[in-house]
Amino acid sequence: MIVDSKRIVPDQASTDNDHLVSSNIVDLGVCTSLPLETQYDGTSEHGISVQTRVEEENRITIIAPSNQPTKCCKCSKGRWRCFIVWFSIACVLVATAIVVVMVTNREGDQDQNQNQNQNQDQDQEIAIRDFLEWPTTGHGGLTLTVLNALDDKWISIFDNSIHDWDNGNPDSLTLEIVKIPHEVDCRPAISRVKVCNGDYGKTDWIGIITIRLRNDHVVDASIRLNDYHLDKREESWRILAMCHELGHAWGLPHSDEEYNNPNLGNCLDYTLHPEGNLYPGQYNFDLLAEHYGTVATAISRAYNGLRGDGVTDRIEAIPEDIQNVYESTISALDMMSCTELANEIPEYDVKVSYGNSEHLKGGTRSERCSVDLGEGHVMEASKLIF
């Protein structure tokens, strides 16, 4: 209903066409209850003198003197038509709003996907930069001796994981396995990877690897798997832990450090569900080939009685004082986080790369720290935390 107050209109009730009166106009809108050209002059049921006339098609206008209140007459059909009109307008507005929201969300998803792609590129750059490389020429693959210091319950898991890593595509590894007596303390051996297990108590890790470097190249690597936790968990966690730590022993970084996203299908990916990440993946093999080359390029040398690109003769002995600092650091890390080690022993110059004191229940993550041992020697420690 549209009301124009004190509008000056011709007084149709007067015979004097030039006479104008001040009136209130009430436009009731469309109403078909009166035929076209129907007019009514008289007094309303409320005692108000009114005139009605039809303007346009079935539109009723009530004209009342300005000194009398205007009363709206009832017109049900007109109200229904108004309702339909307003309802239609509301529907159009709602539909428009929905379209705007959908377009905005789509643009937001595109921006998010673009950001994710950029983040993945950045993550890959970080991963390559964090590769811990054994001293090789970068051609012909990497030949390593792996010392098996595990007890019998781990043998089949170890053998299967070694087979998976040693037969990648592309193939960059030549792994020579030597079985030695079971060890718990797992003292490092120069130019070797040693794998041990034992009950290391209620630590925050299920597996830990310590890698010594000199002048930015790996000297040796030692892996310990904690039976205190792993004996209580499904076999899938033991398979994952073995594969994960061996991958670090070759120098590989994590493939992904977000445990709530879908599995990437390789054991260096953080996960809440190990069943999908039990074995090495294509990303791991490609990264190994990028740093060490492939075994296929060394076939001609093998025929001439030469080994692949090994590291045995490239590494010198570790000085005793450096060895002592290394061993004391290992003991401290058994029960300390990397962050705690940095705070408690500042003279070790500990740099925390992936330190995080939060405890993740039911999934895996890692805590990594770098310790300056002096004279160009560095220890990298990475804990597989559950």
Backbone hydrogen bonds, N-H to C=O, Kabsch-Sander energy under -0.5 kcal/mol:
donor,donor_aa,acceptor,acceptor_aa,energy
2,I,27,D,-1.2
3,V,1,M,-0.5
4,D,2,I,-0.5
4,D,25,I,-1.3
5,S,3,V,-0.7
7,R,4,D,-0.8
7,R,23,S,-1.4
9,V,7,R,-0.6
9,V,21,V,-1.3
11,D,19,H,-1.2
12,Q,10,P,-1.1
14,S,11,D,-1.3
17,N,15,T,-0.9
19,H,16,D,-1.5
21,V,9,V,-1.2
23,S,7,R,-1.8
23,S,21,V,-0.5
24,N,64,A,-2.9
25,I,4,D,-1.6
26,V,62,I,-1.8
27,D,2,I,-1.9
28,L,26,V,-0.7
28,L,60,I,-1.8
31,C,58,N,-2.8
38,T,35,P,-1.6
40,Y,52,T,-1.2
42,G,50,V,-2.0
44,S,48,I,-3.6
47,G,44,S,-2.3
50,V,42,G,-2.8
50,V,48,I,-0.5
51,Q,63,I,-1.4
52,T,40,Y,-2.0
53,R,61,T,-1.3
55,E,53,R,-0.6
55,E,59,R,-3.1
58,N,56,E,-0.9
59,R,55,E,-0.9
60,I,29,G,-1.3
60,I,58,N,-0.6
61,T,53,R,-1.9
62,I,26,V,-2.3
63,I,51,Q,-2.4
63,I,61,T,-0.5
64,A,24,N,-1.9
64,A,62,I,-0.5
66,S,22,S,-1.8
68,Q,65,P,-1.5
79,R,75,C,-2.0
80,W,76,S,-2.3
81,R,77,K,-2.1
82,C,78,G,-2.4
83,F,79,R,-2.8
84,I,80,W,-2.5
85,V,81,R,-2.4
86,W,82,C,-2.9
87,F,83,F,-2.9
88,S,84,I,-2.5
89,I,85,V,-2.3
90,A,86,W,-2.6
91,C,87,F,-2.4
92,V,88,S,-2.3
93,L,89,I,-2.4
94,V,90,A,-2.6
95,A,91,C,-2.8
96,T,92,V,-2.5
97,A,93,L,-2.5
98,I,94,V,-2.4
99,V,95,A,-2.3
100,V,96,T,-2.5
101,V,97,A,-2.5
102,M,98,I,-2.6
103,V,99,V,-2.6
104,T,100,V,-2.5
105,N,101,V,-2.8
106,R,102,M,-2.3
107,E,103,V,-2.4
108,G,104,T,-2.5
109,D,105,N,-2.8
110,Q,106,R,-2.3
111,D,107,E,-2.3
112,Q,108,G,-2.5
113,N,109,D,-3.0
114,Q,110,Q,-2.3
115,N,111,D,-2.4
116,Q,112,Q,-2.7
117,N,113,N,-2.5
118,Q,114,Q,-2.2
119,N,115,N,-2.8
120,Q,116,Q,-2.8
121,D,117,N,-2.2
122,Q,118,Q,-2.4
123,D,119,N,-3.2
124,Q,120,Q,-2.4
125,E,121,D,-2.1
126,I,122,Q,-2.5
127,A,123,D,-2.9
128,I,124,Q,-2.5
129,R,125,E,-2.0
130,D,126,I,-1.6
131,F,128,I,-1.2
132,L,251,G,-2.2
133,E,131,F,-0.8
136,T,134,W,-1.2
141,G,292,Y,-2.3
142,L,172,S,-3.4
143,T,309,D,-1.5
144,L,142,L,-0.6
144,L,174,T,-2.2
145,T,191,S,-0.6
146,V,144,L,-0.5
146,V,176,E,-3.1
147,L,145,T,-0.5
147,L,193,V,-3.6
148,N,146,V,-0.6
148,N,178,V,-2.9
149,A,147,L,-1.0
149,A,195,V,-2.3
154,W,151,D,-1.6
155,I,152,D,-1.2
158,F,154,W,-2.6
159,D,155,I,-3.0
160,N,156,S,-2.3
161,S,157,I,-2.0
162,I,158,F,-2.6
163,H,159,D,-2.2
164,D,160,N,-2.0
165,W,161,S,-2.3
166,D,162,I,-2.4
167,N,163,H,-0.7
167,N,164,D,-0.7
168,G,165,W,-0.7
172,S,170,P,-0.7
174,T,142,L,-2.6
176,E,144,L,-2.9
176,E,174,T,-0.5
177,I,175,L,-0.6
178,V,146,V,-2.5
180,I,148,N,-2.3
183,E,149,A,-2.1
191,S,219,V,-2.3
192,R,189,A,-2.1
193,V,145,T,-2.0
194,K,192,R,-0.5
194,K,221,A,-2.4
195,V,147,L,-2.4
196,C,223,I,-2.7
197,N,149,A,-0.5
197,N,183,E,-0.9
198,G,225,L,-1.8
200,Y,198,G,-1.1
203,T,201,G,-2.2
206,I,384,L,-2.9
207,G,384,L,-1.2
208,I,224,R,-2.3
209,I,382,S,-2.2
210,T,222,S,-2.3
211,I,380,E,-3.2
212,R,220,D,-2.0
213,L,378,V,-3.2
214,R,217,H,-2.6
215,N,376,G,-1.8
217,H,214,R,-1.3
218,V,133,E,-2.2
219,V,212,R,-3.9
220,D,212,R,-1.0
221,A,192,R,-2.0
222,S,210,T,-2.3
223,I,194,K,-2.9
224,R,208,I,-2.6
225,L,196,C,-1.5
226,N,206,I,-2.5
227,D,198,G,-2.8
227,D,225,L,-0.9
228,Y,198,G,-0.5
229,H,226,N,-0.9
230,L,226,N,-2.3
231,D,227,D,-2.1
232,K,229,H,-1.3
233,R,230,L,-1.2
237,W,234,E,-1.3
238,R,234,E,-0.9
239,I,235,E,-2.4
240,L,236,S,-2.4
241,A,237,W,-2.6
242,M,238,R,-2.3
243,C,239,I,-2.4
244,H,240,L,-2.9
245,E,241,A,-2.3
246,L,242,M,-2.2
247,G,243,C,-2.0
248,H,244,H,-1.6
249,A,245,E,-1.8
250,W,246,L,-1.4
251,G,248,H,-1.5
252,L,247,G,-2.0
255,S,268,L,-2.0
256,D,268,L,-1.0
259,Y,257,E,-0.6
267,C,279,Y,-1.4
269,D,266,N,-1.4
270,Y,256,D,-2.0
276,G,273,H,-1.4
277,N,274,P,-2.3
285,F,281,G,-1.9
286,D,282,Q,-2.7
287,L,283,Y,-1.8
288,L,284,N,-2.1
289,A,285,F,-2.2
290,E,286,D,-1.8
291,H,287,L,-1.3
292,Y,288,L,-3.0
293,G,289,A,-1.7
295,V,171,D,-3.5
297,T,294,T,-1.0
298,A,295,V,-2.2
299,I,296,A,-1.2
302,A,298,A,-1.9
303,Y,299,I,-1.9
304,N,300,S,-0.9
305,G,302,A,-1.7
306,L,301,R,-2.2
309,D,140,G,-0.5
310,G,308,G,-1.8
311,V,143,T,-0.6
314,R,311,V,-1.5
315,I,311,V,-0.5
315,I,312,T,-0.7
323,Q,319,P,-2.2
324,N,320,E,-2.2
325,V,321,D,-1.8
326,Y,322,I,-2.3
327,E,323,Q,-2.3
328,S,324,N,-2.1
329,T,325,V,-2.0
330,I,326,Y,-2.1
331,S,327,E,-2.0
332,A,328,S,-1.9
333,L,329,T,-2.2
334,D,330,I,-1.0
334,D,331,S,-0.5
335,M,331,S,-0.5
335,M,332,A,-0.9
336,M,332,A,-1.6
341,L,337,S,-2.5
342,A,338,C,-2.2
343,N,339,T,-1.6
344,E,340,E,-2.9
345,I,341,L,-2.5
348,Y,345,I,-1.9
349,D,346,P,-1.8
351,K,370,S,-3.2
352,V,350,V,-0.5
353,S,351,K,-0.7
353,S,368,R,-1.9
354,Y,368,R,-1.6
360,L,358,E,-0.6
361,K,359,H,-0.7
362,G,360,L,-0.6
362,G,386,F,-0.8
363,G,360,L,-0.5
363,G,386,F,-0.9
364,T,271,T,-2.2
365,R,385,I,-2.1
367,E,383,K,-1.5
369,C,381,A,-2.4
370,S,351,K,-3.3
371,V,379,M,-2.9
372,D,348,Y,-1.1
372,D,349,D,-0.9
373,L,371,V,-0.7
373,L,377,H,-2.3
374,G,377,H,-1.0
377,H,374,G,-1.9
378,V,213,L,-2.5
379,M,371,V,-2.8
380,E,211,I,-3.3
380,E,378,V,-0.5
381,A,369,C,-2.7
381,A,379,M,-0.5
382,S,209,I,-2.4
383,K,367,E,-2.9
384,L,207,G,-3.5
385,I,365,R,-3.3
385,I,383,K,-0.9
386,F,204,D,-0.6
